[in-house]
Every structure is written in C-alpha cells, then in structure tokens.
Amino acid sequence: MSMFDQAMQEMKLEVIDDLEQRIWARLEPRIQQELRARHMSIADTAEYLHVSEQTVRRMVRDREIPSFRVRNQILVRQMDVDEWIQKQISEGR
C-alpha cells in the first residue's frame, strides 16, 4: 500500500469515527427518552422478564423494581427493569 493510500485510509477511519460520535451524540438522548417513556403493565413486565405476574407483583411490593400507579393500574418503566437486570448481572445473581 502506498503512503498516499495509507494516509487516505487513516483519514477515512478518522472521518468515520467522527461521524459515529456525532450520530451517537444526537441519538442517545432520543433513545433515553424513548426508554423512559416506555411503561409496562404487570403482565407486560412479566412477559418481558419471562416470569409470572405474581413474581412481578412481589418484586413491586418488595420494591425490587420501582413502580407507580395510574388510577388502579400498576406500571413499571422499562428503563427501571433494564437497570434492575444490569444490577443482577453485575452482582452475579
């Protein structure tokens, strides 16, 4: 590979890296907002975790995962469930 080709390749990689960083900087807030906005019912949360609804109700009751009520319905943010999963993984459970 000639020096010119090598310089072009390096420049190309720098441009690609810069573009990836710019794109991620613009997308990350939108992704976070979407995750925060996604609310799941007890049934949805149970399906998401592959456990029974009773298990999710117990987790909510024991405050393992945060929840909130809208009228009589208990809702859980997907982001909170994902954080709980990461915590379980990092603790080696």
C-alpha positions in Angstrom: 0.0 0.0 0.0 1.4 3.4 -1.0 1.8 6.2 1.5 -1.0 8.1 -0.2 -3.3 5.1 0.1 -2.3 4.6 3.8 -3.0 8.3 4.5 -6.3 8.1 2.8 -7.3 5.0 4.8 -6.3 6.7 8.1 -8.3 9.8 7.1 -11.3 7.7 6.2 -11.2 6.0 9.6 -10.9 9.3 11.4 -13.9 10.7 9.4 -16.0 7.5 10.1 -15.1 7.7 13.9 -16.1 11.4 14.0 -19.4 10.7 12.2 -20.2 7.8 14.6 -19.6 10.0 17.6 -21.7 12.8 16.2 -24.6 10.4 15.3 -24.5 8.8 18.7 -24.4 12.2 20.5 -27.7 13.1 18.6 -29.4 9.7 19.0 -28.5 8.9 22.6 -30.9 11.5 24.2 -33.7 10.3 21.9 -33.1 6.7 22.8 -33.0 7.5 26.5 -36.3 9.5 26.2 -38.0 6.6 24.5 -36.8 4.1 27.1 -38.1 6.4 29.9 -41.4 6.8 28.1 -42.0 3.1 27.8 -44.3 2.0 30.6 -45.3 -1.6 31.0 -48.2 -3.2 32.9 -47.6 -6.1 35.3 -48.5 -8.5 32.5 -46.1 -6.8 30.1 -43.3 -6.8 32.7 -43.9 -10.5 33.5 -43.6 -11.3 29.8 -40.5 -9.1 29.4 -38.8 -10.9 32.3 -40.2 -14.4 31.5 -41.7 -14.7 34.9 -45.2 -14.9 36.4 -47.3 -11.9 37.1 -47.3 -12.9 40.7 -43.5 -12.7 40.7 -43.6 -9.2 39.3 -46.2 -8.2 41.9 -43.9 -9.5 44.6 -41.0 -7.6 43.2 -43.1 -4.4 43.1 -44.3 -5.0 46.6 -40.8 -5.6 47.9 -39.6 -2.5 46.0 -37.0 -4.5 44.0 -38.2 -2.6 40.9 -39.8 0.9 41.1 -43.4 1.2 40.0 -46.2 3.8 40.0 -49.9 3.8 39.8 -52.3 5.4 37.3 -55.7 5.0 38.9 -55.8 1.3 39.7 -53.2 0.1 37.3 -49.6 -0.6 38.4 -47.0 0.5 35.8 -43.3 -0.1 35.6 -40.8 1.8 33.4 -38.8 -0.5 31.1 -35.7 1.5 31.9 -36.0 0.6 35.6 -36.4 -3.1 34.7 -33.4 -2.9 32.5 -31.4 -1.3 35.3 -32.5 -4.0 37.7 -31.4 -6.6 35.2 -27.9 -5.0 34.9 -27.7 -4.9 38.6 -28.4 -8.6 38.9 -25.8 -9.3 36.2 -23.1 -7.2 37.9 -23.9 -8.8 41.3 -23.5 -12.2 39.7 -27.0 -13.5 40.6 
